[in-house]
Amino acid sequence: MKKRILMAAMIFSLIITMAGCGKTQAPIVNKESVQNGKSIDVETSATVDGTTSASVVPEDLVEEYKPKGFTDGDAKKALFVVGDPRKYSVNYDLVNTAMKHFEEKGVEVELRDLYDMKFNPVLSLENFYYAKDGFGEPTPEIKKEQEYVTQADYIIFCYPNWHDTPTSIVKGYMETVFAKQFAYQDTDKGLEGMLKEKSIYTIMNAGFLGGGRGYIGDGVGINDEAWDEYMNAFRVMDDDTAGFWGVENKGRFVNDRTPKNNSENYKEELTKLREDLIKKLDKDFFN
């Protein structure tokens, strides 16, 4: 009898222990904490020893940039559509570098930070028939974005590579803003793009794509075959989108060689990355 009671108590204790293991502890709210003796930013999970996969620029190297926006002037105009919630990421550093360079080249820049805007990427039933069939009118939110697109000469999508496609908030922008009867229409010969004389471009920070930096043919000897396979796949997708809207596909700048979070030469490596982006932009837009 005593053995049965003891066995029941042990089983009950084991069940309680397992149930406790299944609970998720609420995250610490304070900005910094200590984990295994190492400082950790609990908002980004970026540790000083670089164990995280997040590409985060050290605070003292972050260079923010606020573009001046569009005017009624005749200068070329670049619309930056950004889908990254982290202003301190390497991807956003590329965005800031590019926006600054465009303005230095005399191009007006308008930033549409989709997270700051709290842009709704969901193609709801309310918007579905307008987006897909051109029926009805766009919502005020969508109409405002279409006005920016109409003004722009260059539409530059910027996002980190999380699943080899645009992040969901950017994809939602594409699906809802570039609607039928705005971006494309039916003709006797099939669908025709309506945004002629414009171009699209992509800036994307990545990892595990073959180790290159730039676009097709810009591998660095790590795995050039894999790199070019990815870049050619992106080109197929971008060409299809460009053809759909009637715009030119100017290609991409993809970075697959981000400085390690714990690199002793991080500043120099980040400077080199910025310089490589500027050289690629000069080649693709200004030469």
N, C-alpha and C positions, 0 to 999 in steps of 0.2 A: 504494500500500500504506500509506504514511504517513498519507494523508488518511483511509483507512478506519479506521486505528487511532485517529486523533485524533477522528473522528466517534463511534466506539464509546465512547471515554473521556468525551466530552461527554454522550452519552445516559446513560451509567452515573451520571455526576455529577448529572444532572437527576433521575434516578429516586431517588437517595439523598436529594436535597434535598426532593423531594415527599413521600417517606416520612417525613422528619423533620417536615414541616409538619403531617402528619396525627396526630402524637402529641399527647396532652394533658398539659401540664405539671401536676404536682401543685400544689394550692393552697398558698399560704403559710400557715403555722400561726399566726404571731404575730397579735395582735389588730389592730394598725394597721400600715399600710404607706404607701408613697407611690406614686402613679400619675400620671404626667404633671405632677409638681409639686404634686399635690393630695393631702391626707390622705384615706385611705379606710379604712373599717372592713371588713376582709376577711371578717368573719363575716356581715355583713348586706349588704355591697356598697353601703352608704349613704355617698355622698361629700358633702363639705361644700358643694359647688356644686349639689347637688340633681339630678344627672344620672340618678340611679336612680329607678325607679318605686316603690320601697319607701317606704311611709309610716311613717317612724320619728320618734318624739318625741326631741328632744335630751335627753341624759342628765340635765341639771340641771332639766328640766321633768317628768320621769317621776314620777308620783304613784302608788305601789303601794298596794293596799288588800286586806286580808285579812278576809273576812266571818266572822261568828261562827258560822255554821252553824245547822242546825235544832235545835229543842228539842221537848219534849213539850207545850209551851204551846199556847194557842189562837190565837196571832197568825197572820196570813196568812204564807204561805211562798212564796218565789221561788227556783226552781232555775235556776241559770245554767249552761248547757252550752256550753263555749267550745272552739272549734277553731281556734286560732292559736298557732303555736309561739313567737311573739315577744312577750315580756312588755313590750317597749318600743315596740310598734307603736301607731299611732293607734287601730286597732281595739281593742286591749287597754286603751287609755286610756279609751275609751268604756265598756268593761266595768267598769273600776274606778269610773268616775264613777257609773254606773248602780247598781252594788252598794251603794256608799256612800249614795246617795240613797234607795234602798229601805229600808235599815236606819234611816236618819234619819226615815223615814216610819213606822217601827214594824213593817216587814215583815222577817221572818227570811230570811236569804239563805244558800244552800248553793252553793258553787262546785264544779263538776265540770270541771276543766281536763283535757281529753282527752289532751293531749300529756304533761302531768305524770303522768297515770295510766298512760301507755303503753297506752291503750285500743286494742284490736284491732277495726278497723272492718269486717273482712272477714266476710261472711256465709258461713261455712264449711259444708261438707256436714254436719258434726256438728250445727250449729245450724239448718240450713235448715228442716227439717220442724217444728221447734218454732216458729221465727219465722213461717213462712208458713202452717202448718196447726194450730199449737197442740198438736202431739204431743209427749209427753214433758215433761221439766222443763228450766227454764233453767239455764245454767251458773251457778256462784256469782258470777261477775263480772256477768252480766246480771241476776241476781236482786237483787244489791245496788243496781244502778241503778234497777230497777223499784220498790224500796222508797222511794228518793228521789222518784221520779215520783209514787208514791202519796201521799206526804206533801205534795207541792207543790200550791199553788193556781195559781201562774204558772210556766210553763216557758218560759224565755227562751233562744233559740238565738243564739249570737254568733259571727260569723266574717267574715273579709274576703271581698269579692267577687272570686273568681278565675276563675270561669266562669259567672257568673250563677245559680249553684245553691249549696246548702250545700257547704262543703269536704268532701272525701271522708271525713274522720274523723267529722264531724258527721252526714253522710248515713248512715254505717255505724252510728252510735249510734241513729238513727231506725229503721233497718231491723231491728236486732237487739234493741233494748230494747222498742220498741213492737210487740210480737209479738201474734199472734192468740191469743185467749183471755185476753190481758192488756189490750190497747188496743182490740180490736174482736172481734166474734163474729158467727156466722151466726144469722139469725132467719128466720121464715117470710116476712118482708118484705125480706129481703136482709141485707147487713152492717149492723151496728149498733155505734157507738162505745161504749166502756165507761168512758171517763175523763170523765164528765160533771162539771160544776161546776168544771172547770179551764179554763185558757186558755193559748194559745201566743202568742209575740211574737218578733220578730227584731230584732237590732241588727247592722248591717252597714256596714262602711266600704268605699267603692267609688271608682270612677273611670270617666269616660266614659259616664255614664248620663243626661246632659242637664244636669248642673250644679246639681241641687237639693239640698235638705237637709230630711229629714223623711219625707213619704209622699205620697200622691196629692194633687195640687194645690199642692205645696210647691216648685214650680220658682221660679227667681229671675231668669227672663228670659234665660237663656243658650240653652237649647233646651227649653222647657217641654213641647212636644209629645212629644219623645223621652222626657223624664223621666216624664211621665204614662203613656206606653206601657209603660215598664219597670215602673213601680209597679203598674199594673193587671195586668200579667202576673204579678208577684209575688203580688198579691192572689188571683188565680185559683189559683195553686199552694198558697198558704197556706190558703185556704178549703177546698180539696179535702182537704188534710192534716187540717185541723181537723174536717171532717165525717167523715172516716175514723175518727178517734179519739174523736169525740163531744165535742170541746172547742170553746171559743170562739176565734176568731181576732181578737186585739186589734190586729193590724197590724204595722207596722215603723217603726223609725227607720233611715233610710238616709242616710249622709253622702256626698255627691259633690263636696264643696268642701273638701278637705283642705288645710291650710296647706302651701305649697311648702317643701321642705326647706331652701332658702336664703333664706326670707323674713326680712326685717329686723324684721317685726312678728309673728314666730311666736308668742310668748307671748300676745299679745293675741288673735290669731286662734284659738289653741288654747282660750283661756279662753271665747271666744264660742261655739266648738263645744260645749264642755262645758255652757254655759248653755242652748244650744238643745236639747241632749239632755234636760236636766232639765225644761225647759218641755214638751217633747213627752211625757215620762214622766208628768208631772203631768196633762196632758190625757188621756192614754190610761188611766191607772190610778187617779188620785187626785182627779179632779174629778167 
